[in-house]
């Protein structure tokens, strides 16, 4: 199919539900930036906040819970005083690396060309 093809000439197959779920997860505001920051290695909550400027603590906490529920991020609690909590990508989250790298390259290419 070419870019200029009309919707009438397309075969109607619908969007893959798995693809749609993945895009909805990583496409949420700030989620891509969080995953990108964690791709460098585990970070504590405060470090993540600094790595993603403009993200409120409340929203960071919410996104981390969502990513944890989806199996993309894991939370590790180190006992002691004070308790230390770090976040890292799971194998599933790390597997997003190539897709994130391609999206980053695409963004750089098209930012330059408009």
Phi, psi and omega in degrees: 000137179269166181299325184272005182296144179277159181294334179292333182273353179276149172279135180271106179243344182081166180273136178301126182298327178292317177298315181300316180297319179295315180295320178296324180289302185282345181272355178295148181306130178080343185296315179300320179293322178294312179298318179299315179297319181285345179292342178278346180137174182300145177222149173278166185306310181298323179294321177296318178301321179286328181288337180236078183300142178093352181269124180287155178300320181298313181289323176300314179300316180297313181295320179298319177298316179298316180292325176293315178299327181277354179080018182267327182235144173239148182250129178241126180255122177259116181294158180141184178236113356282160177294136179251129179241129176234156181237142178212164177282141172281179175301319178299317179292318179296332179292346174284348184312305180299320179294319179294320179297318178295319179295320177299315180296318178299316181297318179296316179300312186278339175294320180291325187264348179082000000 
